[in-house]
Amino acid sequence: MANKEQPDRRSFAALKQAVTKFDNNPFWNIPWFHHVVLMQKVKDLNARRWYMEQTLANGWSRNVLVM
């Protein structure tokens, strides 16, 4: 019987996997207004993802995206 005061190791593994999944996705790591600009200006989803990745890699502000 598991001790209720100590979390199960499988819970930690599942949580770590979920966090890693979100951390590696540029969608969750750029500000909301960046998304608004990209949705308005870039219709192609692959191109939009490229801009998200470049925003993270280069620290682009929303003003850079508006250009």
Secondary structure in CASP SS format (residue, H / E / C, confidence):
PFRMAT SS
TARGET T0000
AUTHOR 0000-0000-0000
METHOD secondary structure of the structure
MODEL  1
M C 1.00
A C 1.00
N C 1.00
K C 1.00
E C 1.00
Q C 1.00
P C 1.00
D C 1.00
R H 1.00
R H 1.00
S H 1.00
F H 1.00
A H 1.00
A H 1.00
L H 1.00
K H 1.00
Q H 1.00
A H 1.00
V H 1.00
T H 1.00
K H 1.00
F H 1.00
D H 1.00
N C 1.00
N C 1.00
P H 1.00
F H 1.00
W H 1.00
N H 1.00
I C 1.00
P C 1.00
W H 1.00
F H 1.00
H H 1.00
H H 1.00
V H 1.00
V H 1.00
L H 1.00
M H 1.00
Q H 1.00
K H 1.00
V C 1.00
K C 1.00
D C 1.00
L H 1.00
N H 1.00
A H 1.00
R H 1.00
R H 1.00
W H 1.00
Y H 1.00
M H 1.00
E H 1.00
Q H 1.00
T H 1.00
L H 1.00
A H 1.00
N H 1.00
G C 1.00
W C 1.00
S C 1.00
R H 1.00
N H 1.00
V H 1.00
L H 1.00
V H 1.00
M C 1.00
END
